[in-house]
Amino acid sequence: MIQFHLDGRSGVAPYMQLIHQVRQALRLGLLREGDQLPKVKDVAAGLAINPNTVLKAYRELEYEGLVAARPGVGTFVTGTLSGASLAAHGPLRRDLRQWLSRARQAGLDDESIEALFASTFRSAAEEDIA
Amino acid sequence: MTAVVEARGLGKQYHRNWALADCTLSIPAGHVVGLVGPNGAGKTTLLNLATGMLAPTTGAIEVLGARPASGPAQLARVGYLAQDAPVYAGLSVADHLRLGAHLNPGWDGGLARGRIERLGLDPGQKAGSLSGGQRAQLALTLTIAKRPELLILDEPVSSLDPLARREFLQELMEAVADQDLSVVLSSHLISDLERVCDYLIVLVGSRVQVAGPVEELLATHHLLSGPRRDPATLPGGQHVVSASHTDVQTTLLVRTKDPILDPAWTVSEVGLEDLVLAYMSQAAAGGRRRNHLQEVPR
């Protein structure tokens, strides 16, 4: 079972934060088909948030085909975001670690590394579109 | 669905002062409603009118489709927690539960005992020696165990420390998720309410400034900044909540259902706290202007 958290300062609406966290857990393989999401009541009580916020997040995930509600039982994962790509995570993570240590050796700090990654990511995405 | 609170032209006058004026509201069921405004804005007056402890001077109010406190059945449907969570200092926690059981026809004893146990309160302890947070939790337990359809809470967390505040709101949200419960709670701090409320009423200077579902309020308010401009030249559908100018720039908070099309504006989203503060300062400035005008003839 995953546990939600909320960042009060992020400016992202709480229901979107819950959706992001479920998607993230699906991508990383922390949630798999058949797993149950935390009960609405438990999330509301745990985070001190409105239960309607949790319901809204779960409905949106249901609409995306990632989860399904079983009345009186709970909400369960029915879809996946990682697919066959999960097997590729290991080697990619190794490559990324090597790249990170090269970046550090070259003298880049955390912020420079993030900025370089983000700008490369964006320009690659733009080239794909063009 | 019946509105939980329906007010038309509601007002309450004390001597020459209006504590609440011209209040028209329709709050749908199934929400956690935040009633926000500075101290002395009329929040407690509105809540006391809703519980039937005050009678209106003008207008009318209905709660769950009936006149407030119009009979035992109506009283049983509404739970009320007054400011500072009053309890009987000389009575024990268990005494309070016995009292609750005798005074409320729909009393859920199992629920009350379960909550007291979970909160770790000693049934034999006198309520007067409980901490502020424990006292608030005991009072909340009593109002929830009467199984109301509507729970009215006046400044329930204002006097609590941050941890007690969080624990109180956790218990409240669990009750909302568990039972078919609508809630109206007041606060002078929006940060208390941001996570829990999905409906907001801003009350300043005895008047309702804005009311609606939080999501709708956020979607219809925008912060515009651009070259200096007279707000009077805006399109008709754009209502200016607040405006500030420098010699070259104008910043506006506007409410509109239509998209902002003018390319001169940089449009950004508004957070709930900024939105509420804009209405509060607008009302405060309006009040100062009115006072000023009144003073002129003297």
Interface residues (C-beta under 8 A of the other chain):
Chain A: L6 G8 G11 P14 V40 K41 A44 A45 G46 L47 A48 I49 N50 P51 N52 T53 V54
Chain B: G30 H31 V32 R166 L169 Q170 E171 L172 M173 E174 V176 A177 D178 E194 R195 V196 C197 D198 E269 G271
